[in-house]
Amino acid sequence: MTGTSNGATSTPTDTTENTNTNRRQPFPQGFLDTISTGWAERPESAPPERPEAPFAAARRARVSAEFPGRRLVIPAGDAKQRSNDTDYAFRAHSAFSHLTGWGADSEPGAVLVFDPTADGHDVTLYFRERADRTTAEFYANHSIGEFWIGPRGALGAVAVELGIATAHVDGFDEQEGDLVLDEDENLTRVVSELRLVKDEYEIAQMRLAVDVTAAGFDDIVRELPSIIEHPRGERVVEGVFHRRARSDGNGEGYDTIAAAGPHACYLHWTRNDGAVVPGDLILIDAGVEVDSLYTADITRTLPVSGRFSEVQRRVYETVREAADAAFAAAQPGVPFRSVHAAAMDVIARRVAEWGLLPVTPEEALDADLGGQHRRYMVHGTSHHLGIDVHDCAQARRDMYYDGLLEPGMVFTIEPGLYFQIDDLTVPEELRGIGARIEDDILMTADGPVNLSAGIPRTADEVEAWIADARG
């Protein structure tokens, strides 16, 4: 782009008619002569340091200690195309946000770089500085121009807020031998394992995410009459929760599951296009991601009519019994996998009592030859939770599934029972019933704390919840 004598710019090549889109029009000379003038001075007040900044600095120090003498590159990632010239909402890579403290307002294309020094690393956050209004980027670039998408962070302001040195991304030079996140297995593992134990700031954010999610579930229960009336009531559930997630948070941490009737037997039903019919159950698995990008992950199963049938109650309370057994098994110093084992013990014994197993519960629970009960619950009982809904996924098995529970860990407990509508191994009265209860658990030195315990859990509590909402 060539500047004109009065500081305005000539028409940039990406705005002329010979590009790959016919929607862009050339700018007349009068526009080019005037667009860069007549703007008020921008206030440059110094922002305060964010509360997450010292925690992110401590995390960076731990990563630095793992890779002495190595240059580390942690990209935020770029916007991803949804269709044609529209993109999905940008969300930075979780490791990038964890190490910078930059959450929902982080910039696409940003890069965090650890340059080795004699005693550690100099760390720099590179990103695209906001454009001066004398440049064509300001008004012509629909992806990053402030005339299109609004103000972006200034280098100086972000440096103060995050407590980290910043520089324009044009100055970043990727070098041979760099360890790049998602390209280097060791770096990816380290930043994943770093999140296994949450710090004080992370725990506060998890509590916030759970609280906002609880409000979203209350919204759904209040809206049940209108949900029932709509032919695609599952989608209304999704919309009601989305309103809360966007008004009080950044959005959802994952696609909401609103699974009514037989759809509740599909573990990741996100089509959400079915009716919500009185007499059925509806399984709702939803979590709010707050602005720091930490997310809750909670499931409740509701009787649409407000009351469980006898069979529904039996299934639901068995799931709750399994959840309570898993919670009791979750103690500091025990293997993480023991949480799942405790839930499975209940599931196996109950479905055996109902005559659904061709073997005894003990045979079903045999690690090598059993598993018959898993037909009705094929997923695991727990996963780590945090800035990712399935957090720490690249950690080594001996630190995750086979690791020991420690204070500061946050994880789910989510047993379920799912009897497919066409499953001939179960009585007809069970077919089409699916139930799951999922809570978010914080491990402390004194034992587990259920962060989502305030959301009704027992069958009686759920019925009272719905009744109170209906007045």
Secondary structure as UniProt FT lines:
FT   TURN            5..6
FT   HELIX           13..15
FT   TURN            17..18
FT   HELIX           29..34
FT   TURN            35..36
FT   TURN            51..52
FT   HELIX           53..66
FT   TURN            68..69
FT   STRAND          72..75
FT   STRAND          81..83
FT   TURN            84..85
FT   STRAND          86..87
FT   HELIX           94..100
FT   TURN            104..105
FT   TURN            108..109
FT   STRAND          111..117
FT   TURN            118..119
FT   STRAND          120..127
FT   TURN            133..134
FT   HELIX           137..140
FT   TURN            142..144
FT   HELIX           146..149
FT   HELIX           155..162
FT   STRAND          165..168
FT   HELIX           169..171
FT   TURN            176..177
FT   STRAND          179..180
FT   TURN            181..183
FT   HELIX           185..193
FT   TURN            194..195
FT   HELIX           200..222
FT   HELIX           224..229
FT   TURN            231..232
FT   HELIX           233..248
FT   STRAND          251..252
FT   STRAND          257..260
FT   HELIX           261..265
FT   TURN            267..268
FT   TURN            278..279
FT   STRAND          281..286
FT   STRAND          288..289
FT   TURN            291..292
FT   STRAND          298..303
FT   TURN            304..305
FT   HELIX           310..329
FT   TURN            332..333
FT   HELIX           337..353
FT   TURN            354..355
FT   HELIX           361..364
FT   TURN            367..369
FT   HELIX           372..376
FT   TURN            391..394
FT   TURN            397..402
FT   TURN            407..408
FT   STRAND          410..413
FT   STRAND          416..419
FT   TURN            421..422
FT   TURN            424..425
FT   HELIX           428..430
FT   TURN            431..432
FT   STRAND          433..436
FT   STRAND          438..444
FT   TURN            445..446
FT   STRAND          447..450
FT   TURN            451..454
FT   HELIX           459..470
//
